[in-house]
Amino acid sequence: MNAMHVTNLTPIQNIPNAQPETAAMTAQTNTTKSTNRFDRLTRFTDRAAVVPAVTLGDPTPEASVEVLRAVIRAGADALSLTLPFSDPCAHAPDCAHASVRALEAGADLEQSLRLVRTIRDEYPDLPVMLTLYANQIVVLGLEAFTAAAADAGVDALYIPDLPVGMRELETAFDDAAATEGLALAGLLPPNADAARVGKLVRIVTGAMVAPMPDAASAGAVRAQFRVMETEGVELPVLFDADLSRIENPANAAALGTALVKVLPELVGRRVPVAVAFGVGIAKILEAAPVENRQVTAATLERVETFVGDVARMIRAVRTEAPDGREAARRPRAAAS
């Protein structure tokens, strides 16, 4: 890869610094409730929020905005947008390949934030989380990056290679995010015990990101939820559905079936639940023909259909009681 691909850090120009909107936005009290649009995810009390994950600039920056529009039309409750990076070590292979495609098509930081700004202008109330790596921030500078992200309309940042333990010792990332009214999500490890979960919910803002549990780990996740409920927080848990092990992750029926095996045990509790899924979208775009840096209408329709099918299956998993005491219904997976 050339130097641009290694760093992926074109300096930002002509992006004015955003100013904090209110004092409340700059003063995170670590009641772990977001102070911006990501707060909307706390409203999903009887079903999981649907959060499609898309790599900005995939398969080209020009096509990416149309892909995002298709995803939103399909029923996204929020978006998880990945800033393309040359070494996306925390992403599944299909999503890592999406970063490579975007970089090879000329995606960079400034261009990616313009895409976010376009979506923000068209959908002013849609929560948007930007997933990226620490190198992409520190090379530009914490203050400059968080100001640019806030100005583009980002609500929350998720930095998978920034451990919450590091944030306990050094608050620079949290301080810079809070100054611009950005939430700073954090990883909820599947093996975190009650004491650790109690610490996490006092540091993390916006959302806790967790691997999608399977049947074997669902019990441990429920125990973590009980700790969060005891703490009295309204911090959503955003499950990252890395289902690349499915033979064809672009098959909505296979993806939905895998999700609804576990979701009934988790939704409808006092902890809001969201599900992010991006592997299937990346798989569709991997095979998409590109002409004049655009994808075909058929590809956009396929993306919209896939996201819509998965969204309907996620939304169909509900509980009867708002406190989660009654078992959730298990929906039938839609036909592929």
Disulfide bonds with the S-S distance in Angstrom:
none
